[in-house]
Amino acid sequence: MRRGPKKDINYYINVRIGQLKQDMNKAHDEYDKQWYNRIIQELCWVKSQHHNCYMHEQGIYSPTEN
């Protein structure tokens, strides 16, 4: 059993996006910057509640599984 307050996933994602943006600004290689941008885009997609995950449709993911 975990103890302590429940972790806020949106807070974690926002912090991680901020870290990736800082790293992207420090990168010198254009390919690295594009890679950071792609990861940021994916985290923004995960954070949004307006998507339909294909894994649920195919029976790969069950909301009751942990």
C-alpha positions as a printed Julia matrix, in Angstrom:
66×3 Matrix{Float64}:
   0.0    0.0     0.0
   1.32   3.43   -0.91
   1.43   6.1     1.68
   1.21   9.83    1.39
  -0.84  12.05   -0.86
  -1.98  10.79   -4.22
   0.31  11.93   -7.02
  -1.14  14.35   -9.57
  -0.28  13.04  -13.03
  -1.07  16.37  -14.71
   1.42  18.13  -12.44
   4.1   15.57  -13.27
   3.45  15.86  -17.01
   3.61  19.68  -16.86
   6.9   19.57  -14.96
   8.34  17.06  -17.43
   7.25  19.18  -20.41
   8.99  22.17  -18.83
  12.18  20.17  -18.36
  12.09  18.95  -21.95
  11.59  22.51  -23.24
  14.67  23.63  -21.32
  16.68  20.73  -22.69
  15.43  21.46  -26.21
  16.61  25.07  -25.94
  20.07  23.87  -24.86
  20.4   21.38  -27.73
  22.68  22.39  -30.6
  21.68  19.75  -33.11
  18.47  20.45  -35.07
  17.59  16.75  -35.07
  17.77  16.68  -31.25
  15.48  19.72  -31.06
  12.96  17.97  -33.3
  13.13  14.88  -31.09
  12.48  16.91  -27.93
   9.57  18.63  -29.67
   8.09  15.25  -30.61
   8.28  14.01  -27.03
   6.63  17.23  -25.81
   3.85  16.78  -28.38
   3.23  13.23  -27.19
   3.05  14.32  -23.54
   0.56  17.04  -24.5
  -1.51  14.38  -26.27
  -1.41  12.16  -23.19
  -2.46  15.08  -20.99
  -5.47  15.91  -23.16
  -8.67  14.1   -22.36
  -9.99  14.31  -25.91
  -8.46  11.23  -27.5
  -9.59   7.68  -28.01
  -6.85   5.2   -27.26
  -6.66   2.47  -29.9
  -5.45  -0.04  -27.33
  -8.82   0.03  -25.59
 -10.62  -0.69  -28.86
  -8.44  -3.7   -29.61
  -8.88  -5.16  -26.13
  -5.19  -4.72  -25.27
  -5.89  -2.42  -22.34
  -8.55  -2.94  -19.75
  -9.4    0.02  -17.48
  -9.7   -2.4   -14.55
  -6.14  -3.7   -14.99
  -3.37  -2.16  -12.89
